[in-house]
Amino acid sequence: GAKELTLSLVQVATPTLPSPLVTGAKDYPAYNIHVSVDGTSIDVFKKGAISVACHYKLKLGEQSQRIAVYSILADGKLEVIKAVRYNPTAEQIVFNPSHFSIYAAGYAEVGYTDLKAADWATLAIESLTAKGIVQGIGNGIFNPQGEVTRAEFVSMLLSALELKAERGTGSFKDVNLDAWYSSAVITAGKLGVVQGQADGTFGPNDKLSREEMAAISYRALKLAEKVNGQTDVKVISFKDKDLISLYASEGITALAQAGIINGFEDGNFRPQAYTTRAEAAYIILNLLQQ
């Protein structure tokens, strides 16, 4: 029944972006986007309802995975946009906002010096760093072969998929409310993304196995409505499929079918092996791109 929709897109001066993550903001596009229906501003959209594309040609030496996009809110605070992709054919930055405001692009000078040993995950690591989802351990080091804890992975996962809990119960005896990961872990518990032990603990500092990583990722992906939750658990083709725990079978199958996770060159999945930082980044980027 609406009579008039007004859409306004105005290019504005690029604001100062966070340092040291994003540098060289000069000459990067920034737009103030506003929409109203019959004179009423529309401020919030359903996830994925709106797609924005703005022209940007990569400068000499730039890598597309290092492009970052920020929303500048009315109070001046910056909000990083997680699901940003670059279309090289159309030379466009594409993202899906949940609201309209000023959006600015920038370029992340990542510069890790230790990614050679995990070159297959370099794109994922640099892309998630530009989006503020992962970070190094200091002095230009990412430590791609380092093992990930349960709390670290859950925090990265919920940040990437922007999952929030409005209701439900979820608390763990060993999750201190003052801990840096408490909000993410408690939210994941409320959403059913993670489950505690029989004694009511979560084990935030325990190392994360590959099958745990797959099961948690699959639950989160279903909540984000990026998979339909239907799969045939009998089609797992990994040589060591008999070693996969029953609770993780469906998730591993679905993610493998979707090309989100892979086994090793020997045909095994190694479900009980611990997840590395490089593997976690690779998986999370694949989840974002669904």
Secondary structure, 3 states (H helix, E strand, C coil): CCCCEEEEEEECCCCCCCCCCEECCCCCCEEEEEEEECCEECCECCCCCCCEEEECCCCCCCCHHHEEEEEECCCCCEEECCCEEEECCCCEEEECCCECCEEEEEEECCCCCCCHHHHHHHHHHHHHHHCCCCCCCECCECCCCCECEHHHHHHHHHHHHCCCCCCCCCCCCCCCCCCCCHHHHHHHHHHCCCCCCCCCCCCCCCECEHHHHHHHHHHHHHHCCCCCCCCCHHHCCCCCHHHCCHHHHHHHHHHHHCCCCCCCCCCCCCCCCECEHHHHHHHHHHHHCC
